[in-house]
């Protein structure tokens, strides 16, 4: 008979209270219990970094962490990076109600920089990389390329060769620094301007 315990935690700003088995991994809890499948599971030994999430703003391997250990803590997954703008509202605003294409204005600056600088290929490692880089840029808004590479050392990417990932992070850091001194409304305006420039399908 499996032992169950109630845990209370916050995930991406939403409070949850759930019963979990004592041996339930945090990665499984996020993916299966909360349906947050952006967190990928690769090696399941804490080596590849694909399952990295932020626990109280610190990068943590969710495949090595028990759900019980997250009791009372705040977790962020890759789903927290993009804004929660509703597709339907954005389509009405843009006047393309009948068009079902994706709306890229919801991406974060870091995600858009990965798009622009081709910091991903197959994308399997990308959620974990993004969360580690989110933590890095929060702690150090002006990292050197060497510091970015050091923060990437816990992630295995079989596609990109890492160079484009570093370029992406450096570009995001530059944009985020330019936004830092602005009001929240100006920050949003600058974010949308950056996204419009970087994610346009018409861009030559």
Helices and strands as residue ranges (DSSP letters): E 4-11, E 14-21, H 26-28, I 29-33, E 52-55, E 58-61, G 67-70, E 74-76, G 78-80, H 87-94, G 104-106, H 109-116, H 126-139, H 145-152, H 163-180, H 184-198
